[in-house]
Amino acid sequence: MRKIILRDKRKIIPFNEPARELTVQCNPLWLHQRDILAKYTDDEREINTVAEIDSERVETLVYRDNLYFDSHFIDDFIVRAQNYGKACQVAFHLNDPAISGQALYLQRGIRQQGNYYVADLWYYPYGIEPVVRPLLMDTASREVGFYKVPTHMSNLHGDLTYNLPTRPFLSVEHWLHILHANIDFGIFAIGAQFEQRVEQDAFYSLKLLWRGMLERKQILTSSELVKTGKNCSIDPTAVIQGPTIIGDNVYIGPGTVISNCIIGNNVTIDQGCQLMLSVVGNNTFLPFRAALYRTIVMEECMIAQNTCLQMCVIGRSSFIGAGNTFTDFMLVDRPLRSHFGGKLEDTGMTALGSAIGHNVRIGSGMIIYPARMIESDVILIASPERRVISKNVFYEDSDHLKLKDGENLHPRLYPRD
């Protein structure tokens, strides 16, 4: 099978990079797609428009390069499409909880067509055809979350729940979708897939029990659920619960607690750090007592001590100083909104942190309001006037531009279009 990739060149703020270059589970999105499709395709072409596709009559998969999907989704789609034997396009039911509840916000790629949603993923058994039929897919979402929390943070029943797809699909057009692809549709969904397998596969449940007994560990901390790479140093007092994936050459210090995370290669996590439902990119350094909750940190970053990141996205090669707090909840009853397409739109989130671009430097002791963006290449220096970040910060607002020869001291690497 050949695959044809439609380029999406739109730059996503605040990173000022196309979606394909942004990190998803410690790899750029384009590499994530390639790894998943490697077993199906032996020919790859990139084009700008559908009109560039030739008329060669061979089995063809066409997709836009800003789509996120995992192996569970694409395996199901390709098998069903091949059995169908006709040209088809991915489609979803209007009441699919993961699509309508999370994936539809701040994007245009998944759009309604008649009585279903469609997106830019096609299968052609005999080359490109003018007529395609919808192939309805089910994300098989599971409701999980936090129950019996204060009603001012949830619904009238005191439930704060999420519909996690066990076959995830997403159109990445906003920084919120990078958060979803890594967390809610990524590592959080991996946990939901694990729970589903335990419920459906009695042999696997017995295997987990046997592994825990053999290693004298609680099941979630056994090697079946905590996958560790080569040459890692993990202090015996660290608590690591799965499903968790740890890369090569990782150091984890004493007293660290890690739950349901993906840790890249060459990462240092020093003593007392707390990580839950987060993704930490390659070559990242977390000194003591840094805390991440449902946060994605891309490669080559440093998050200093006593800084708390909740539901945030941090771009590559960025530095977050000590004692910063990224808030994620509106104290007044107003919807959380973010800029998309030149206007403010609802995020669909009850709580949401902030997005930090690439090559950003943030000083110590700042408070960042929910759903704010700090553009790539910005430096924020702590001062009496710069303690609370209540608005989006763009490159032109950067504090280093006020310094003599400041533009050369910190060159701009990620300009806007």
N, C-alpha and C positions, 0 to 999 in steps of 0.2 A: 504494500500500500504506500502511496505517496501522500505527503502532507503539504498543504499550502497554507502559509501563515500570512494573514492580513496585518500589515503594520498599523499600529495606532500611535501616532507621533505626538499626541497631546501631552504636554508636560503637566504633571500633577503638583500643585502647590501644597506644602511649602518646599518640596524637594527640588522642584524644577527639573524633573526627569520623567521620561515616559514610564508607564506602569511596568513594562517588561524589565526595566533595570532595577526595580525596587526589590528589596529582600523579602522572600517568603520562606519561612522555616530554614533560614541560614543559607539560602541560595537565591540568586536573582530569579525573577518569575520566569524568564525565558528558559533558564536551565531546569527549573522545576517542571515546566511543561515538557521539555525534551526528554528528561529522565522517565517521566510517566509514559510517554508515547513511544519510547525506544523499541519496545518489543513488537510494536505493530507496524512501524514505518521504516522504509529503507531509502526513501528519497525525500529531500526537504527543499522547499523553495519559499522565498519571501517576496511578497508583492505589495503594492500600495492600494490597488483597487481590484474588485472582482473582474473587471473587464480585461485585466492582464492575464487571466488564467487561460491556458491553451485548451484546445479541443481534444487532446489525447484521451482515448477511451481506456482509462485504467482506474482501478479502485482508488478513490481520492477522499481524503479528509481535509476540510477547510475550516480554519478557526482564526479568530482575531487574537492578537498577541497580548491583550490585556485581560484575558479570561483566566480565572483561577478555578481549577478542578483537581480532584485527587484521583488515585488509581481506582478506588471503588466506583466513582462516578463514570470515568471513561471506560472502564471494563464493561460496565453494564450498558452504556450507550453503544459501544461498538458491537458487542454481541447481539444486542437487539436490532441494531441497524442492519447488520449482515444477515440476520435471519429474516428481516423484513424484505430485503432484496430490492428496495426502491430508493430513489433519491429522497432524503429526509433532512429535516432541521430540528435541532433540539427545541423542546417546548415543555412548559410546566403548567400544572393546574393553577387556576386563579386563587385557590384556597390552600396552596402549599405553604405551610407555616413559616418555613425558613426563607422562602423567596419573598412572600408578602410582608413578613414581619421584620426582615432585616436587609435582604439583598436589594430591594427596590429603591431604597433611599439614596439620594444624591448621585443618581446615575441615569443614563438613557439607553444603555445597551440591552438590558432586559426590558422589553416593551410588550404591551398588550396587543394581540392580534386576534380579533374575534373573541372566542371563549377561552383563550389560553395566552400565556406569555411565551415569547420566542426570544432567542439570542443568536449570536453570530458563530454558530457551530453547525457545520453541515457534513453529511456523508453521502457520497456518490458512488454506487457500485460499478458504474461503467462510464466514468468521466462526467464532466459538468453537463447538467440538464437544466432546461428552463423551468420545469415544474418540480417543486419539492413539496413534500407532505410533512406535517408536524409529527414528530416522534415524542410522545408525552413521557417525560421522566418524572420520577418521584425522588425527592431528596431524602426520604425516609427519616424525617427529623424526630428527635426525642426531646421531650420537655425535661429540662434539668434546671437547677438553680438553687436559690437560697429561699427557704421557707420560713414563715413566721418572723418576718422582719417588720419594723415599724411601718404602718400603712402610709405615712407621708413619704416613704421611699419606695413604695410598691403599689399594689392594687388594694381594693377594699378587703381582700381576704388575708392581707399580710404576706403575699407571695411575690417574690422577685424571680421570675423564671425566664429561661431562654430556650428557644427551639433550635437545637443543634442538629444540623444535617449529618447523617452518617454517609451520605453521598453528596458532598458539597459542590456547589457551583456558584460563581460570583463574577460580575463584571467590574473590574478594578478601574474606577474613574475618579476617586477621591481618596484622601488619606484615611478616611474611616474604613474603606474597603481593605487597606493594608492591615489595619487592626483586625478586621473580621477574618481575612484570609489566614492570618497567623494564629489568632486566638479562637474566636467563636466557631469559625469554619475550619480551623486548623487543630491546634493542640487540645482545645476543649472538645472538639468533635472526635478526636482520636480516643479520648476518654469515653465518649458515648459509644463509639464502635466497640471498645473493649467490653463495656457493660452489656451491649447487645450480644456479643459473642458468648459471654459467660452464661447469659440466659438461654441461648439456643443450642450450645454445644456442651453437653454433660462431660464428654471426655476432656475438653479443654479445662473445665472447672476442676476436674480431678487432677489434671496435670499441674494447675496452679497450686492446689493444696499440697500435692506431693513435693513440689519445688520449695514451698515455704517450710515444710517440715524438714526437708533435707538440709536446707540452709539455716534452719532455726530462726526464721524471720517471719514477720507479718507479711501476708501475701503481696501487698502493695509495695513493699520494699525489697522483694525478691528479685533475682536477676532476670526473671521472666518479664518483669515490667519495668525494670531500671536497666537500660542498655548503656553500657559504658565502653568508650573507645580505647585506643591504645595509649599507654604511657601516661595514665592519669594518676593523680595523687589526691586521695579523698580522706580527710581526717575521720577517724572512727567515731567522733562525737557528732558528725554531720548527720542530719536526718533527711533522707531522700525517698520520696514516695512517687510511684509511677501512676500512669504511664509517663516515663521520663526518658529522654534520649540525651546522652552526654557524648560529645565528640572526643577527638584525640588531644593529648597534651593539655588536659584540663586540671587546674588546681582548685580544690574546694576546701576551705579552711574550717577550723573548729567552730562548733555551734551554729553552723549554717543550716537553714531549713529550706529545702527545695521540694515543691509539690507540683507534679503534672507540668513539666517544662521541657523545652528543647534548648540545649546548651551547645554552642558551636565549638570549633577547634581553637586551641590555644587561648582559652578563657581562664582568667583568674578571678575567683570569688572568695574574698577574704572572710575572716571570722565574723560571725553574727549577722550575715546577710540573710534576708528573707525573700524568697522568690516563689510566687504562686501563679500558675497558668500564664507563664511568660516565655518569650523566646529571646535568647541572648546570642547575638551574632559573633562571628569569628574575631579573635584577637581583642576582645573586650575585657576591661578591667573594672571590677567592683571592689573598692576598699571596704573596710569594716562597716557594718550596720547600714548598708544600702538596702532599700526595699523596693521590690517590683511586684505589682499585682496586675495581671491581665495586660501586660505591656510588652511591646516589641522593641528591642534595642538592636539596631543594625551593627555592622562590623566596625572595628577599630574605634570603639567609644570608651569613655570613662565616666562612670557615675560615682561621684564622691560620697563620703560618709554622711550618714543621717539624711540623705535625700530620699524622698518617697515619691515614686511614680505609680500612678493608678490609671489604667486604661489609656496609656499614652503610646505614641510612636516616635522613636528617636532615630534620626537619620545617621548615616555613616560618618565616622571621623569627627564626632561631636563630643564636647566636654560639658558635663553638668556639674557645677560646683557643689560644695557641701551645704547641707541644711536647706535645700530647696524643697518646696511643697507644691505639687501639681494637684490642684483640687479637681473634683470630678462630679460634684453634685450642686445643683442650683438650690439656693436657700429659699427662694420664692418660687411659687408655683407657675413657672413659665417653661415652655418647651426649649430643649437644647437645640440650637440651630448653628449651621456652619455655612460658609460661602461656597457656592457651586454655580458655575455658569453665570457669574456676575450678580448673584443675588443670594440672600439668606434663605436656606431651606431647612426643614425639620430633619434631624438626624435619626429620629425613631428610637433614640436611646434615653433611658431614664438617668443614667450617669455616663459621663464621658470625659476623659482627660484631654490632653493637648497634643499637638504635633510639632516636632522640632525638625527642621530641615537638616541637610548635610553640612558638615564643616562649621557648626555653630559652637560658640563659646558662651556659657552662662555663668556669671559669678555666683557668690554664695548668698543664702538667706532670702531668696525671692519667693513670692507667691504668685502662681499663674492660675488665672481663672479657667473654668471648664471650657472646652471646645475652642481654645485659641490656637493660632498658628504663629510660629516664629520661622521666618524664611531662611533658606540656606545662606551661609556665609555671614550671618549676623553675629555680633558680639554684644552682650548685655553686661555692663559693668555695674555692680551694686553701688547705689548711691541713695541719698534721701529721696530723690525724685524718681528712682528706678527700683522700687521695692515690690510694687504690685503691678503685675502685667494684666491689665483689664481689656486690652485691645490686641488685635493681630499686629505683629511686628514685621515690617518689611525691611529689605536690605537698606533702603534709604534712611531708615530710622536707627541704623546700627550705631552704637556708641563709638566704635573705632574710627568712624568717619570724622568724628570731632577732633581726633588727635592729629598732630602734625605728621604729614606723610602717612596717615592712617590707612589709606587705600592700598599702599604698597606693603604695609606691615602685615595685613591679612588679606591677600588677593582674593578676588571673587572667582570661584570655580564653577558655580552653578547659576548662571544668569537666567532670567526669564526670557521668553520669546520676545 
